[in-house]
């Protein structure tokens, strides 16, 4: 039987594999099919209504098919896998229950905002290009990007803190 720590590392490797597929295959292909314009997911500062419409108009049939198909499937898996990968160090290394709860809530919020972004982007790809739909998708992208950044910084800080404590014990 696999230990929970071993299972955790399987999730981390799965997250890395899905991320690699998006970074090296689907997202560059989508950008190429849109004449070099970046997919919604890669616009951390959001996008205007004009930018969204320009991207959708430039996105060819093949790019649309990849964005609506393989990219959507990968982006269905990735947020959960990333969330598990980020939660592991917090659960293992943060002794304070209140701090651990706050950090975990940030990670869960980041995952939820990524799924919300995916929902709104799917609506755009399905043809709902109203101003409200575009604004909602853009806002979700910005929130996801911000929360992901905070979650990564939390894990970095927690890991560095644990490393410093371990180093101090050895000296």
N, C-alpha and C positions, 0 to 999 in steps of 0.2 A: 504494500500500500504506500502511496506517495504521501510524504509529509506536506503540511500546509506551506512550509517554506519552499519546498521543491515545486509545489503547485504555483506558488507566487511567481517563481522564475519562469515557469512555462507561460504565464500570462504576460510577463515582461517581454519575453521573446516573441510572443504572438503580437504584442503591440508594436514592437520594432519591425516585424515582418509586414504588418498592415501599413505602417507608416512608410516603410521603404517602397511598397507597391504604389502608394499614393504619390510620394515625392519623385520617384523615378519613372512612373508609368502614367497613371491617370491624370494627375494635375498638369504635368508638362504637355501631355497630348491635348488636353482641353485647352490650355493656353495657345498651343500651336494652331488648333482648329478655330480659335477665336482671333486669329491674326496677331497673336502676341499679347492680347489682353488677358490679365490675370483673372482666374476664377474667383467667385465670390469668397470662397473659403480662405483665399490668400490675400485678402484686403483687410488687414487688422484695424485700419482706421475708418472702415466702412466705405460707402460709395454713394454717390448722388443718384438721383433718378435718371439723369442723362447718362451717367456712366453705366448703370445697370442695363439700360435699354441698348446702349451701344454694344455692350458685351453680348447681350442676347441676340442682337441683330447680326453680329459678326460670327457668332457660334454656328458652325456648320452642322449638318445632319449627323456626321460622325462624332463630332465633339458633344453634341446634345445627347447622343446615344450613350457615350461613355460617361458623361456627367450624370445622366439619369439611371444608368445601369451599374457598371462596375464601381464607379466612384461612390455612388449612393450606398452600395452594399458594403464597401470598405469603410465608409463613414458611419455606417450603422454599427460596425464592430469597434472601431477605433476609440470613440469616447469612453466606452465602458472599460476597454483594455487599458487605456491610459489612466483612467480613474483608479483602477486596481493597482497599477504600477506606482502611482503617486501615493496612494494611501498606505502601501506597505511600510515604507520608511517612517511615516508619521505614527502608525500604530506600533511599530517596533521601538522607535527611538524617543518618543515624547512621553515622559513619565507623568507629567501633569495631565490629569483627566480633563479639566476645563480647556486647557490649551489644545490637547489632542482633539477634543470635540469641535473647537472652533476651526482648527486646520482641516479636519475631515469635512466639515460643512462647506468650507471654501472649495475643496476638491469636488464634492457632490454638486455644488452650484456650477462649477466649471463644466462638469459632465452634462448636467441638465441644460445649460446654455448652449452647448455644442449640439445637443439633440434638437433644441428649439431652432437653432440656426439651420440645421438640416431640413427641418419641417418647412421653414420659410423659403429656403432655396428651392426645395422641391416644388413649392407652389409657383415660384417664378418660372421654373423650367416647364411647368405644366401650362403656362400661359397667363397666369394672373400677374400682370405687370402694372397693376394700379399703383398709384403713388403710395397708398397705405401699405400695400404688400412689399414694395421695394424698401420703404422706410423701416418696416418691421424687420425685414431680412438684414438690412444694413446695421440696425441697432443690435440685433442678436449677434451678428458677427463681431461688432465692437465689444459687447459684453463678454462673449466667449473668449476673445483675444485677451482682454484684461484679466479675466478670472484665471485663464490658463497661465498667464505670466505670473500672477500672484501665487498660484499653486506651485509652479516650478520654483519660484523663489523660496517658498516655504520649505519645500523638500531640500533645496540646496542649503538653506540655513540650518535646518534640522540635521542634515548629514554632516555639515561642517562642524556644528556644535558637538555632535557625538564624536567626531574624529578628534577634536581638540581635547575633549574629556578623556578619551582613550589614550591620547598621547601624553597628557598630564599624569595619568596613572602610571605610565611606564617610566616616567622620568623622576 
